[in-house]
Amino acid sequence: MRMAVDDQHLAVAAAHGDSEAFSALLGRHYDRVFALAFRLTGQRAEAEDLTQDICAALPDKMTNYQPSARFTTWLYRVVVNAAHDRRRRAVTRTKAASGWGDWEVDRQAAIAETNDQLDWLTRAMRALPDDLRDTLALILDDVTHADASEILGVSPGTISWRVSEAKKHLRALKQQEDAS
Amino acid sequence: MSDPFDDFDDLKAAMQAATPAPNVARKAENIALAEKNFATRQETARQPRFTSDRPKQGLFRGVISMLNSISTRHALTATTAIVAIGLFVYLPTLQQGPTPVTLTEAETRSRLAVDDQIAQAAQQEAEETDALSGQLVEPLAEIAASPMADIAATRPAALEPMAGVLAPPSATKRMLAPPPPGYDNRDQFALPEVDTEAYPEAEPNALKITTEESVSTFSIDVDTASYAILRSSLNAGQLPNPEQVRIEEMVNYFPYDYTAPLDELPFSSRATVIDTPWNSETQLVHIALQGQKPALDARPPLNLVFLIDTSGSMDERNKLPLLKQSFQLMLAQLRPEDKVAIVTYAGSAGQVLDPTPASDRATIMAALDKLDAGGSTAGQAGLQQAYATAEAMTEEGDVSRIILATDGDFNVGIDDPDELEDFIARKRQTGTYLSVLGFGRGNLDDATMQALAQNGNGQAAYIDTLSEAQKTLVDQLGGALFPIANDVKIQVEFNPAQIAEYRLIGYETRALNREDFNNDRVDAGEIGAGHAVTALYEVTPVGSPARLSDPLRYQAAEVTSVSEEYGFLRLRYKRPGEETSALIETPILPGGDATSDMQFAAAIAGFGQLLQNSPYLGNWSYTQAIDLANAAKGEDAFGYRAQAVQLMRLADTLSQ
């Protein structure tokens, strides 16, 4: 029965405290959230943690849901913002941890090693500047330019520019890689 | 080899392959966590507080909720920021921080709550973050700086519906009003006005000085939605927002018995100068257009395409069921040679009923009855199909009209309103008319409705009760469905020798440029059979003590005319199907007699300005509006005017 109801409707119900609607909605979109989280972070563990952050905060965010927004668009915005917050905190941590010496060096090396085993695209995505990666992750998830501009809070023109810029970056990386 | 970067599908596929599936155990854990938090949140938010009681507990939690409700985006950082300020800068910074434009009672209380509790909470947080705090001071302070600025920018926007109401008493009333259904679980900081209704932003017309700008141009408007919207607000015990009030739609809601046109003209036009009820030193120029009364027997066959929004949100008593009843009322009025088709839109658009003669009522009724709400709204796909159906149905001499019934969402398909308008404007050339009927409240996109109807040569009406459906669809079947003149524009040139200042009351969303008047390619409003259209100017004669602007000292206005005329009224219109417009010209002469129709129109215009908190009314109040409207009620066969007086009384009570 619930599956027949559209997202907007469930979301409105959830915003008004319907826990069944909230569960149905989350069950429906969890994988999508995780996939986007992975594309935004480029690391599986990081994506799992980000998804957990989002799950923890979602009940609070839910009350702000406005039915004028398409639910997936709204949800993507939540994910993108959570990813930004996480990055900001990561910067803080890195700053705080910059003096920790060998332990951190070892850890970074271990991470680099894992990176080599990843496929080319994931590594390339990770090498992109944050704003290009966010844009590309959304566009590759079949989000329209208009929606992406709404999610990221920039103009549609900026989105188009970023997509072409991201393509340029990827192409350059590929050439570099092929050459070496 | 092809370049994979130009082909997005390749990249997409690669990305799909690279994305791992979520860990099943983590997924279960995360979902459980979310559900637990959801349940906790419901408990803490269970008791909404819309009263003026001081909260007994959980003050700091209230502050967090307030920040959350301000903006999702900055919620996380904002709370961090508050803690950071509490920790390291303490109160002085908070007090010097950005002050919101309007502090409501509830907000002031919440600020007090902050003052009371912040020290305690900060201390508590400090213990928890003790270990890290030394290293985190600097970055946190950095973070703290930016979200606060963001909040400052966000807050006035969040408060806009309240800030728009300039009169503080009504703002307070709003806060104290009982929560509307559906918001029961929101905490006390949720403003009751947080629905997603959208209204066109238009400031009331300003006073114009005749010597500086003697010509005023606008398009006529036969929409009535604004009146029905404010009626539903007032009946719900709330004063409408000033931006919901469009005076021309209020005035034109009522049928008037203006002089019928001569045989060859589609409508009559008349300008009369009467006294201004709210200012004895100014006068009103009352412009009345009266369309030919519908000769229903001789009307051409009609093709109607009902385009019905069946999205999930339509599943409410006052939406889809009311819509079905309304259409059934209208069906009874159609003639056997008329044809009806039904297209629905929700997720995917579909034709529910092929064009069917109106005589086959059973089939049409059955198709209407089967309509069910569900799915999201794809307004544009449905529109395309409706236009295609209407075009296929049209035969020589027919009138085709799409009647779009929606609760206001067009959130799939063309989501750019401009593009949607363009689409409809292009379709208008094919001769198919579009009317928009709005149902239900809370989600109504009045701005889009207006834009669609205006671009589609149609009428926008808001239907909140069956009697409103009766008025829009049955009593005015002729007017609503048979256009007799298209692109009707009004231009008034005032005579600076007689008129010092003038002000058009209403028609803000219909203003045209002076040069648009003679440009037949510029779209304007339509008059249907039997429609009456009223426009009012308040004019200040030269030498009147009510004049608000002083005459210039150095640039004495060159007044060459010695005419007695107040001004000159020009009208342009096209007959349906014609490309070039015809012109009607009439001088505006002083000293007219006010009929009760004119007085009633003036009373309604005054009522609308009271709702807008207009500065031009002086001490004129609802009491005088009620007296004037009561005296000018006339025959009032349908009881519309009596209802208007009732609404004035309601507004009077609510505004005190």
Boltz contact constraints between the chains, C-beta under 6 A:
constraints:
  - contact:
      token1: [A, 6]
      token2: [B, 312]
      max_distance: 6.0
  - contact:
      token1: [A, 6]
      token2: [B, 375]
      max_distance: 6.0
  - contact:
      token1: [A, 6]
      token2: [B, 376]
      max_distance: 6.0
  - contact:
      token1: [A, 8]
      token2: [B, 376]
      max_distance: 6.0
  - contact:
      token1: [A, 9]
      token2: [B, 312]
      max_distance: 6.0
  - contact:
      token1: [A, 16]
      token2: [B, 182]
      max_distance: 6.0
  - contact:
      token1: [A, 16]
      token2: [B, 185]
      max_distance: 6.0
  - contact:
      token1: [A, 17]
      token2: [B, 42]
      max_distance: 6.0
  - contact:
      token1: [A, 17]
      token2: [B, 185]
      max_distance: 6.0
  - contact:
      token1: [A, 19]
      token2: [B, 38]
      max_distance: 6.0
  - contact:
      token1: [A, 22]
      token2: [B, 38]
      max_distance: 6.0
  - contact:
      token1: [A, 23]
      token2: [B, 35]
      max_distance: 6.0
  - contact:
      token1: [A, 26]
      token2: [B, 31]
      max_distance: 6.0
  - contact:
      token1: [A, 26]
      token2: [B, 34]
      max_distance: 6.0
  - contact:
      token1: [A, 30]
      token2: [B, 27]
      max_distance: 6.0
  - contact:
      token1: [A, 34]
      token2: [B, 22]
      max_distance: 6.0
  - contact:
      token1: [A, 35]
      token2: [B, 19]
      max_distance: 6.0
  - contact:
      token1: [A, 38]
      token2: [B, 19]
      max_distance: 6.0
  - contact:
      token1: [A, 44]
      token2: [B, 20]
      max_distance: 6.0
  - contact:
      token1: [A, 48]
      token2: [B, 23]
      max_distance: 6.0
  - contact:
      token1: [A, 48]
      token2: [B, 26]
      max_distance: 6.0
  - contact:
      token1: [A, 51]
      token2: [B, 30]
      max_distance: 6.0
  - contact:
      token1: [A, 52]
      token2: [B, 30]
      max_distance: 6.0
  - contact:
      token1: [A, 55]
      token2: [B, 30]
      max_distance: 6.0
  - contact:
      token1: [A, 55]
      token2: [B, 33]
      max_distance: 6.0
  - contact:
      token1: [A, 55]
      token2: [B, 34]
      max_distance: 6.0
  - contact:
      token1: [A, 56]
      token2: [B, 33]
      max_distance: 6.0
  - contact:
      token1: [A, 56]
      token2: [B, 37]
      max_distance: 6.0
  - contact:
      token1: [A, 58]
      token2: [B, 34]
      max_distance: 6.0
  - contact:
      token1: [A, 59]
      token2: [B, 37]
      max_distance: 6.0
  - contact:
      token1: [A, 59]
      token2: [B, 38]
      max_distance: 6.0
  - contact:
      token1: [A, 59]
      token2: [B, 41]
      max_distance: 6.0
  - contact:
      token1: [A, 60]
      token2: [B, 68]
      max_distance: 6.0
  - contact:
      token1: [A, 61]
      token2: [B, 72]
      max_distance: 6.0
  - contact:
      token1: [A, 64]
      token2: [B, 72]
      max_distance: 6.0
  - contact:
      token1: [A, 66]
      token2: [B, 196]
      max_distance: 6.0
  - contact:
      token1: [A, 68]
      token2: [B, 196]
      max_distance: 6.0
  - contact:
      token1: [A, 70]
      token2: [B, 411]
      max_distance: 6.0
  - contact:
      token1: [A, 81]
      token2: [B, 73]
      max_distance: 6.0
  - contact:
      token1: [A, 85]
      token2: [B, 76]
      max_distance: 6.0
  - contact:
      token1: [A, 92]
      token2: [B, 139]
      max_distance: 6.0
  - contact:
      token1: [A, 95]
      token2: [B, 139]
      max_distance: 6.0
  - contact:
      token1: [A, 96]
      token2: [B, 135]
      max_distance: 6.0
  - contact:
      token1: [A, 119]
      token2: [B, 18]
      max_distance: 6.0
  - contact:
      token1: [A, 121]
      token2: [B, 14]
      max_distance: 6.0
  - contact:
      token1: [A, 121]
      token2: [B, 18]
      max_distance: 6.0
  - contact:
      token1: [A, 122]
      token2: [B, 18]
      max_distance: 6.0
  - contact:
      token1: [A, 140]
      token2: [B, 12]
      max_distance: 6.0
  - contact:
      token1: [A, 140]
      token2: [B, 15]
      max_distance: 6.0
  - contact:
      token1: [A, 167]
      token2: [B, 5]
      max_distance: 6.0
  - contact:
      token1: [A, 170]
      token2: [B, 5]
      max_distance: 6.0
  - contact:
      token1: [A, 171]
      token2: [B, 5]
      max_distance: 6.0
